Amino acid sequence: MPETSRKESVSTFYRPLRGITVTHIKQMYDLYASFYENTALDVFMHDLSKKSGVILVTRKSDEKVVGFSTLTCFDLQVEGRAVRGIFSGDTIIEPAYWGNNALAATFHRRVVIERLKKPLTPFYWFLISKGYKTYLLLTNNFYNYYPNVRGGDARYRRVTEAYCEALFPEAFDRQKMVLDFGHDYVRLKGDVAEITPELKAANPHIAFFEKVNPEWRRGTELPCVGSCDYESVLRSCVDMPLKWFRKHVLRTHRPAGIEVAPTSPSGSPWQDTDVLPDGLDRQRAS
């Protein structure tokens, strides 16, 4: 990362969809198109219209959008029980600003705000992943999630099925547990987040991602869910100071697989490191 870019200050804030300007949208799309193939402005706008708001990262010097994440919250019924979730759509940041935690912190605040609106209702993070780096956001930052290389609670699969059927009924393959929007669907550009044998050997989560979503290169999406339960919050209160000490004092905290990861943009603002604020962070399982 160039030293000059690293020193540039940014502002990060959440805006409801009605608060997003035409200039914001144009800059968001230009950034989006630099990462993905088979996209068009009308496709981008259609997807954006389904969201409730956007986290924007703007450069203070000229207010240009250098990153964003689209969000929406909704309620579901899963086997007769109410659940609530926050769905992350497109999340991108210019490579020069990787490592800036402002977007993650703003997202964390939105999760907390939405969680507290219905404190007794099970709450989840819903995301769909075209590439392994987005999937690693889940594995690096949640205790309870689906899909999981270690297997796990079938309840999370049922929650995943419910939101896929609600949001993407035409694309959801229940048998394969992937979203298949067809061969003309938006996909990562060829040099973005390639999975190599070295990566799969270094990180079992990456190998697992390719196993459960083998056609990711043509744009199939892996639907995922992370539980924002109170057990995880309590466990993170213990892990948080330990992780901070390892990272900033011992400087030994380095997620597996980073040393062989490609350096090209990933379409994810936090690359494949432990990325959410410490309140949701956890020690990598691998």
C-alpha positions in Angstrom: 0.0 0.0 0.0 1.5 3.4 -0.9 2.5 5.5 2.0 0.8 8.6 0.7 -2.5 6.7 0.4 -2.3 5.3 3.8 -2.1 8.8 5.3 -5.3 10.1 3.6 -8.2 10.5 6.0 -11.6 9.1 5.4 -15.1 9.7 6.8 -17.4 6.7 7.3 -21.1 7.0 8.0 -24.4 5.2 7.5 -27.1 6.8 5.3 -30.6 5.5 4.6 -31.3 5.0 0.9 -33.2 8.3 0.6 -30.0 10.1 1.9 -27.8 8.8 -0.9 -27.1 11.3 -3.7 -26.7 10.8 -7.4 -23.0 11.6 -7.1 -22.7 8.9 -4.4 -24.4 6.3 -6.6 -22.2 7.1 -9.7 -19.0 6.8 -7.6 -20.3 3.6 -6.0 -21.0 2.1 -9.3 -17.6 3.1 -10.8 -15.9 1.4 -7.9 -18.2 -1.7 -8.2 -17.5 -2.0 -11.9 -13.8 -2.0 -11.3 -14.1 -5.3 -9.4 -16.8 -7.2 -11.3 -17.6 -8.5 -14.8 -21.1 -8.8 -16.4 -22.4 -5.7 -14.6 -24.4 -2.7 -15.7 -25.7 0.4 -14.0 -29.4 -0.7 -14.2 -28.5 -4.0 -12.5 -26.6 -2.2 -9.8 -29.5 0.2 -9.3 -32.0 -2.6 -9.1 -30.0 -4.3 -6.4 -29.5 -1.1 -4.5 -33.2 -0.3 -4.5 -33.8 -3.4 -2.4 -31.6 -2.2 0.4 -32.5 0.0 3.3 -29.2 2.0 3.5 -25.5 2.2 2.7 -22.4 2.6 4.7 -20.2 5.1 2.8 -16.5 5.6 3.1 -15.5 9.0 1.6 -12.1 10.6 1.3 -12.0 13.8 3.4 -9.9 15.8 0.9 -12.5 15.7 -1.9 -15.5 13.6 -0.5 -15.1 11.0 -3.2 -16.6 7.6 -2.3 -13.7 5.1 -1.9 -15.7 2.3 -0.3 -19.3 1.3 0.6 -21.4 -1.5 2.0 -25.1 -1.9 1.3 -27.4 -3.2 4.0 -31.0 -4.1 4.8 -32.8 -5.5 7.8 -35.9 -7.7 7.8 -37.8 -10.3 9.8 -38.5 -13.9 9.0 -40.4 -16.9 10.3 -38.3 -20.0 10.7 -40.3 -23.1 11.7 -42.9 -20.8 13.3 -40.4 -18.7 15.2 -39.6 -15.1 14.5 -36.0 -14.2 13.7 -34.4 -11.0 12.5 -31.4 -10.4 10.4 -29.1 -7.8 8.8 -28.3 -8.6 5.2 -25.0 -7.3 3.7 -25.0 -6.7 0.0 -22.1 -5.4 -2.0 -19.1 -4.4 0.1 -16.1 -2.9 -1.6 -13.2 -0.5 -0.8 -10.3 0.7 -2.8 -7.1 -1.3 -2.1 -5.3 1.9 -1.0 -7.7 2.0 2.0 -7.5 -1.6 3.1 -6.6 -1.9 6.8 -8.8 1.1 7.8 -11.2 -0.2 10.4 -13.8 2.6 10.1 -16.1 0.7 7.8 -16.1 -2.3 10.1 -16.7 -0.1 13.1 -19.7 1.5 11.4 -21.1 -1.8 10.4 -20.7 -3.0 14.0 -22.7 -0.1 15.3 -25.5 -0.8 12.8 -25.6 -4.4 14.0 -25.8 -3.3 17.7 -28.6 -0.8 16.9 -30.6 -3.3 15.0 -30.0 -6.0 17.6 -31.3 -3.8 20.4 -34.5 -3.0 18.6 -35.8 -6.5 19.3 -33.4 -7.8 22.0 -35.4 -11.1 22.6 -35.6 -12.1 18.9 -32.7 -14.3 17.5 -30.6 -12.0 15.4 -28.3 -13.0 12.5 -25.9 -11.6 9.9 -26.9 -12.7 6.4 -24.4 -12.6 3.6 -23.8 -14.2 0.2 -20.3 -14.8 -1.0 -18.9 -14.9 -4.5 -15.4 -15.4 -3.3 -13.5 -16.9 -0.4 -12.5 -13.6 1.1 -16.0 -12.6 1.9 -16.6 -16.1 3.4 -13.6 -15.5 5.6 -15.3 -12.5 7.1 -17.7 -15.0 8.6 -15.2 -17.6 9.8 -12.8 -15.1 11.3 -15.4 -13.2 13.2 -18.2 -15.5 14.4 -18.3 -18.4 16.7 -21.6 -19.8 15.4 -22.1 -19.8 11.7 -23.2 -21.7 8.6 -21.7 -23.3 6.5 -18.9 -24.5 8.7 -16.0 -26.8 7.9 -16.6 -28.6 11.2 -20.3 -29.2 10.6 -22.7 -27.7 13.1 -26.2 -26.9 14.1 -28.7 -27.7 11.4 -30.8 -24.8 12.8 -28.4 -22.3 11.0 -29.0 -24.1 7.8 -32.7 -23.7 8.2 -32.3 -20.0 8.8 -30.1 -19.8 5.7 -32.8 -21.6 3.7 -35.5 -19.2 5.0 -33.7 -16.0 4.0 -32.7 -17.4 0.6 -36.3 -18.4 -0.2 -37.4 -15.0 0.9 -34.8 -13.0 -1.0 -33.7 -15.2 -4.0 -36.4 -17.8 -4.6 -35.6 -18.0 -8.3 -31.9 -18.7 -7.8 -31.8 -20.8 -4.7 -30.7 -24.4 -5.1 -31.7 -26.1 -1.9 -29.9 -29.3 -2.6 -26.5 -27.7 -3.3 -27.1 -24.8 -0.9 -25.9 -22.2 -3.4 -27.5 -19.3 -5.3 -27.2 -19.8 -9.0 -28.2 -16.7 -11.0 -27.1 -18.1 -14.4 -24.0 -17.8 -16.6 -24.5 -14.1 -17.3 -24.5 -13.1 -13.6 -22.1 -10.6 -12.1 -18.8 -12.3 -11.1 -15.4 -11.3 -9.8 -12.8 -10.4 -12.5 -10.3 -13.1 -13.3 -7.4 -11.7 -11.3 -9.5 -11.1 -8.1 -9.3 -13.6 -5.2 -8.1 -16.6 -7.1 -7.9 -19.8 -5.1 -4.6 -21.6 -5.4 -3.4 -25.0 -4.1 -1.2 -23.1 -1.7 -4.1 -21.1 -0.2 -6.2 -24.3 0.2 -3.3 -26.0 2.0 -2.7 -23.0 4.3 -6.3 -22.4 5.3 -9.0 -25.2 5.6 -11.8 -22.6 5.4 -10.7 -21.6 1.9 -10.6 -25.3 0.8 -14.0 -25.7 2.3 -15.4 -22.7 0.5 -14.3 -24.1 -2.9 -15.7 -27.5 -1.9 -19.2 -26.2 -1.1 -19.2 -23.6 -3.9 -17.1 -25.2 -6.7 -18.5 -22.9 -9.5 -17.7 -19.7 -7.7 -15.7 -18.5 -10.7 -18.8 -18.1 -12.9 -20.6 -16.2 -10.1 -22.5 -18.8 -8.0 -23.0 -17.4 -4.5 -22.6 -19.2 -1.2 -25.3 -18.1 1.2 -24.1 -17.8 4.8 -25.4 -16.9 8.2 -23.6 -15.7 11.4 -25.3 -15.8 14.8 -25.2 -12.5 16.7 -26.2 -14.3 19.9 -25.5 -13.2 23.5 -23.2 -16.2 24.1 -20.9 -15.0 21.4 -20.9 -11.5 22.9 -19.8 -12.9 26.2 -17.2 -15.1 24.7 -15.8 -12.1 22.8 -15.4 -10.2 26.0 -12.8 -12.8 27.0 -11.2 -13.1 23.6 -11.0 -9.4 22.9 -8.2 -8.4 25.3 -6.2 -11.6 24.4 -6.4 -10.9 20.7 -5.5 -7.2 21.2 -2.5 -8.2 23.3 -1.3 -10.7 20.7 -1.8 -8.3 17.8 -0.4 -5.1 19.3 2.0 -6.2 22.0 3.3 -9.6 21.0 2.6 -9.0 17.3 2.0 -12.7 16.8 -1.6 -12.6 15.7 -1.6 -13.4 12.0 -4.5 -15.4 10.5 -3.6 -18.6 8.7 -3.2 -18.3 4.9 -2.3 -14.6 4.8 1.3 -15.2 3.8 0.3 -16.9 0.6 -2.8 -14.8 -0.2 -2.9 -12.9 -3.5 -2.4 -9.2 -3.2 -5.1 -8.2 -5.8 -8.4 -6.6 -4.7 -10.9 -8.9 -3.2 -14.2 -7.0 -3.4 -14.1 -7.1 0.4 -13.0 -4.2 2.5 -11.2 -6.1 5.1 -9.3 -8.7 3.0 -9.1 -12.1 4.7 -8.0 -11.0 8.1 -9.8 -10.7 11.4 -11.9 -7.7 10.5 -14.8 -6.8 12.6 -14.3 -4.7 15.7 -13.1 -6.5 18.8 -16.7 -6.8 20.2 -17.5 -9.4 17.4 -13.9 -10.6 16.8 -12.7 -14.1 17.7 -9.6 -16.2 17.5 -9.4 -18.1 14.3 -10.3 -21.7 14.7 -7.8 -23.1 12.2 
